Structures are given as structure tokens and as C-alpha cells.
Amino acid sequence: MLKFIPLKLKISFIAFPTVLFIWSIVEEYKQDFFGMVRWTSLVITILEFGGLFVLNRYWRTLWQYYPTLGYIIFPDLNGIWQGTLRSEWINPETREKPGPIDAEFTIKQNWMSTTVRMRTKESESGSTNCTLDKKNDGRFSIIFNYSNTPQYEVWYRSPKHDGTCTLVYDPTKPNELTGSYYTERSTKGQINLKRG
């Protein structure tokens, strides 16, 4: 999320309290300059880490009180999303594509990280890394790599694998995500989800 904050605002967030604090310390310790620098650097470090902790912990609350943050920075996609996967894979035995596969995605976001978990009746996937992207047309994307672990009973036709997925959020359809996935097994498909 930090990458979506304008640079001027990031600098202001750090510079203003720093300058204010340094000015107050200089006034207090005009005689002991090096002692002042030591204390100033300690306090600035504590304030910056404390600020990041507070943002990480209470970012969701800020989203709730100020919904425009969802348009300016990144929308709150936390929660359970249910829908279907449509695979382009062709079953070699039947020579047909499988029907839609019911899936449940759980997205967890905070200021510092985003994770995605996916479950179907046969497997479970977890994101290994996520990137958030704000598009020029006003839409947002979660792009992530994942590792999929199928249930033991289906390993013969669906072994463990890794893949990549892109989920797109359109603010005009706030309860929908659409996207696609691609796996290292050269399978791919479409995803359609609704907020649960």
C-alpha cells in the first residue's frame, strides 16, 4: 500500500514531525549539540516505527471511516470471495473441458502485506507473494504467485504445482473480482468471484 501514497505525502509524513522535534530539541539543548543529535535520532526512529505499527494495525479502521481511501490508495478487499474457476484444460480421457469449479478466496490485507488463499473441493492454494497495482483506468489488481496442494486422492491427475494469478477489482462493481490464472503445468483459466 505504501507505494500508492504520493511521494510528497510520504516526505511530509516524515519531515514535518522530524523538523518540529529537532526544533524543540535545539531550543532545549542549545549547549549540548551531540547529545541532542543522539536523542533526536532515537526519537525519530521510535516515531517512524511506531507510526508504521499504528498504520498496519489500524489501516482497516481508517478504510471504514474514510471510504475514499479505497479510491485514492487501494480498496479494502479483505474478506471471503466466492465464485468459480473455468479451466481451459482438456481432460485426456473425455476430451472435454471440466465444468466450472466452485472456489472460495480469502483475501487479507493490511498496510504492510496482502495474502490470498484459495480453496476448492479438491485443493488449497496460498499466495507466496502479492503485488498491488492501480491501473490508469481506475481499476485495481492483485497479482500473486501461489502454490497449490491438491488432496492426496487426486494427485494422480492433479499434482502439486505453482502458478500466477491476477484478480481485477472495478470500483463500479464493488462486490466482484474477475481474473485469470496460469500454472507451471501450462494450464490456464478464468476466475469470477463475488464478495461473500
Salt bridges, closest charged atoms under 4 A:
GLU27 OE1 - LYS30 NZ 3.61
ASP76 OD2 - ARG60 NE 2.76
GLU88 OE1 - LYS97 NZ 2.82
GLU122 OE2 - ARG157 NH2 2.49
GLU124 OE2 - ARG117 NH2 3.53
GLU124 OE1 - ARG119 NE 3.33
ASP133 OD2 - LYS135 NZ 4.00
ASP137 OD2 - ARG139 NE 2.87
GLU176 OE2 - LYS194 NZ 3.71
